[in-house]
Amino acid sequence: MREIRWHGRGGQGAKSMSQVLAEAWLRQGRWVQAFPEYGPERSGAPVTAYTRADARPIRIHHAVRNPDAVVVLDPSLLGEVPVTAGLRPGGFVLVNSPESASSLAERLPGVRVLRVDGSALARTAGGNYANVVLLGAVAGVLGEPALEALQQAFAATFAKLSPEAVAVNFKALEAGYRAALEEAERPGPGAVQAAPTPREDLPGAVVLAQDAPHPRTGGWRTGLKPAVRLEACVNCLLCWVYCPDAAILTENQAFVGFDYQHCKGCELCVKACPTAAIEMVPEGLELVGQGQLTPRTQGGRHA
Amino acid sequence: MPSLKTLAHNAETDVRFTGGHSLCRGCGAPTVVRTVLNSIPTPVVVVNATGCLEVATTRYPTTAWGVPWLHLAFENAAAAASGLETAYRALRKRGAIPDEPLTFVVFGGDGGTYDIGLQALSGALERGHRFLYVCYDNEGYMNTGIQRSGATPFAAATTTSPSGRRDYGKHQTRKDITAIAIAHHIPYVAQAAISHWQDLSDKAVRASQQQGPAFLNVLSGCALGWGHPPADTIEVVRLAVETRYWPLYEVVQGHYWLNHRPERPLPLEEWLSRQDRFKHLFASENREHLTELQALVDAEWTQVEARAVVDAPWFEARPEMRGGRV
């Protein structure tokens, strides 16, 4: 049996690709399963999906615990979700990232890491969706299902797409398939991973806010984060009242900065600020304190 | 009335609702919850009907709530709050628990309030339990994928009232749940919006001070369901108020007080045009439905305003009974 686990964020199409993969295998005479697992799915929230295929009927109906392959559609999930959990010996983690495979491998020690720059390949093919490239790539590394089966399954699943859009996605699938073949030829360390211990559930347990881990929703941001020119802040606290994620930090009722672990980057604070003290800046921009721009980093309209 | 500094102080000293939940980017619901809870001076017990808010703030094993919190189904949040409040009163009377003020607050979405929980809500309001029911109204079943609800406005497109070549969105008019609450002759009913935090905060305080049931209908927002960028949530809700679509008013012991009278009301199109769910109304073949929607909005405004004019002397004699103007 082949078992694949998909990690993505709501809206990135992990669920759809898990289904197309199963559909392709089905076309090659396999018995298949594909299903997602998520809580309250929100655009940007971590989502997991699974694909199974076997030559015989599949009798199990639970989440994939020991995958042969893990596909990570969004590299920001690496620090947030245990993507390597339960990976089978000989299995691999395929990451969509512009980062080099060796630097990714440092972040995922002990497992075979393959990378494909799915976003770039999708753009080259004329599309926007890295998930399609990664679908091609995972099949490429596994050696099945065949590219043609994937393309047929894709066209059947997305029957409403225009012929032009289908052509773009066929190209993206093929680009991923070929890129993965090259990538897979590179020697890498084999995986030795212990199966995860099942979580101990406590029926009826009281969960206290101060004890419960707060999911780090900062990973929902898409490349931009808020920053402040503190000298322009008049401390009206309108950003504070309108922040859905309680990510505006105050001390003694005064604005002091941002909680980037929870800020989802919605920009409501930017809109609420009457003095334009808050602006969105690239994620990597160096800030001081809890999100202050320095005179050096004050680019753009404040320069 | 609380200032933002007071609310921030309250939130710093007693964390009632945190981040880390999985509500959407730019969601309006947390603003309803944080503003209401940070405004109420007493300890609170929260009863939460099923909906986006409940589902996304309590992913096992985590919670965004720093208060005693009870999850109920869609249909029975108000019934459970009745039971809690009654048990609390009985235990207090018996001396089994300290005689301290406590506020019971229910949060339900429009699905759990207008539609599925209406019977339980009506019963609780009629029996006169001392609790505050807050409806965070985003005008649809957003949690399950944007289906129409009793709160969805006329001609809005949802997945179950789609617009297209043959249709113009929802055929029915929005249910006036605020009027239904008023018809229960309870001490306090109000309509508020997240764009006007001070008004919402004042109303939460006033509602929590009542000796019987209080009902707050708060226009929240939904970037996904209404179809606008997450950054625009507050602005779009503000436009709902400024176009008179969503009148801010309160009804104290049956008397109407209008909290906001836009000096120069904006045409309804200013609000509609910001949302994909109304996009189809700007096509020439749907113009009549836009006109119809404007007429519905005008009629509701006129009715509320007329009542407020009639009741003005009542409030003039009792200035302490009414909220401010915003």
Interface residues (C-beta under 8 A of the other chain):
Chain A: G39 P40 R42 S43 G44 A45 A205 V207 L208 A209 Q210 A212 P213 H214 P215 R216 T217 W220 C236 L237 L238 W240 V241 Y242 C243 P244 D245 A246 A247 T250 E251 N252 Q253 D259 H262 C263 K264 G265 C266 E267 L268 V270 K271 A272
Chain B: L4 K5 L7 A8 H9 A11 E12 V15 F17 T18 G19 G20 H21 S22 L23 C24 R25 G26 C27 G28 A29 P30 T31 R34 T35 C52 V55 A56 R59 Y60 P61 T62 T63 A64 W65 G66 N143 I194 W197 L224 P229 P230 A231 D232 T233 I234 E235
